[in-house]
């Protein structure tokens, strides 16, 4: 389980201090799908970065299975092994092959090429791109690129999948396909899915929707509950 | 990240900006090229001196001269020097540099001097071959300790009148085409005495030796040399700037030099001469390497610039790597190894062209200004030198890359993912 406990994030000092997040406490149960929704400047990206240990809260803590990810473990290693991230801009290595792109997180963990290629091939099969392994990332369409990014996020079977505006750069048809794929894989693999979006339709497909406003949780809703 | 993956990734990153990498490598390779050539030149000369003087290693032979030679005050462009009976005269006062009979006796009496030999300077006008061809006949007087690489016959004894040793290249002077048939042949040498009268001496070839740059092509025995030198000296007595001695076994090298110094003479072994030459070459080598160093220094600025540009260009990639779990030190390794690889490839390219230049320059030298000088390889870029240069250049560029690599490792992953 991933938790944020009494998290505050303040940018700037004294008169110029700005509260990006104010006393946020949330927990994300294993295998659930969650959406963090809010307007620009609501603090959703800051929360996302704190959730995965890329940013430090001013105070408060982030716990994974009860352990503080910033104090009790190596945050980078934890993120590499337990968190898969899908970005709006895909962030693929354009001149590298699809299989090399998918195997990148494993390469950063120091896994040998043979083993990472096997795992990358499995991940590509899950997103239906097993026939494009040798293609260059640059030669793919937008939808295919995001599939490759999903395969990269899932290549080491992470327990948490973070998607930051995953359909923001795609047309409706491709966006829908990516949404379907994300939820299908989340259910199949039992991954905790956290989507950051301002697309309410996409958010409503999640079991839980957290509405942020001015750095605070405005509303926290669960499907089937009021 | 595995080290092999760091190297492969850094290497492929170099290929991203081909033109920029090419220009940086060009700068490094120019520095490496000049460094390899200057060190190769020094090594070539050093090898040659060692091969020539190496035969003098352990030879009990010292050149002894007056200590006044150290007191050089210029030839004439100086103020008048007040005479000081306690100070040795200037070395420009040549007459004072000659050893008198008293000086020679004094040297003989220095403790530890076992044997003294006089290097008679005999001038022959020419040598006449059996077919009538006249050749120049530069020569030396044979010294008992003179180490020659004999290929046939025997060496000369201390006196051995009527005998001569010739270099393997001088066989035509006795009408021989092969070494063994030269032994016992007669060498006819013509000289003028002090009054200009022409005389001829015929000597029998007792041995043939390997030619070398520092050994005369003809060695005559000291007894005949003494006789001819006396005939050629205007006053009837040959003059010497220096003499050769050998030391007795009961004194060390340091002691014999100290004893000679106390008697106001300077003694130098052939090993000292070798060292002096090597020191001169080392000085020249350092000077040349310093110029190469400037070229390398300029290329280092290029390396730093290239890497700072790469950090800027790959900011988003750094952010991605960090987001995917990469540690700061992995980013640092990627960029610092990239810097080292720039040095490595620049070094390889520079060495490759230096090697080609070496082949060409050695060939040209052997056919022009070093024609007839056997055994000399003007440039000698040894494999150990190649490895040394490549390692040193890689380390230098790696150090140059530390600052950009550190900067890359400190990039804020959140900011870098937003970077356009």
Contacts between the chains, C-beta under 8 A, distances in Angstrom:
chain1	res1	chain2	res2	distance
A	49	B	414	5.4
A	52	B	323	7.5
A	54	B	322	7.1
A	54	B	323	6.2
A	54	B	413	5.2
A	54	B	414	5.6
A	55	B	414	5.8
A	74	B	327	7.8
A	76	B	322	7.3
A	76	B	325	5.5
A	76	B	326	6.6
A	76	B	327	4.7
A	76	B	328	7.8
A	77	B	325	6.5
A	77	B	327	7.5
A	78	B	325	8.0
A	79	B	323	7.5
A	79	B	324	7.7
A	79	B	325	4.8
A	80	B	324	6.3
A	80	B	325	1.9
A	80	B	326	7.3
A	81	B	325	6.9
A	83	B	325	7.7
A	85	B	323	5.6
A	85	B	324	7.1
A	87	B	320	8.0
A	87	B	323	8.0
A	87	B	417	7.3
A	91	B	316	6.8
A	91	B	320	4.6
A	91	B	417	7.5
A	93	B	317	7.3
A	95	B	16	7.4
A	104	B	324	6.3
A	105	B	324	4.5
A	105	B	325	6.1
A	107	B	1	6.3
A	107	B	2	7.9
A	107	B	5	5.4
A	107	B	9	7.8
A	108	B	1	5.4
A	108	B	321	6.3
A	108	B	324	5.6
A	108	B	325	5.6
A	108	B	326	4.5
A	108	B	330	6.5
A	109	B	1	7.6
A	109	B	325	6.5
A	110	B	1	5.5
A	110	B	2	5.0
A	110	B	5	7.6
A	112	B	2	7.1
A	113	B	5	7.6
A	152	B	324	7.8
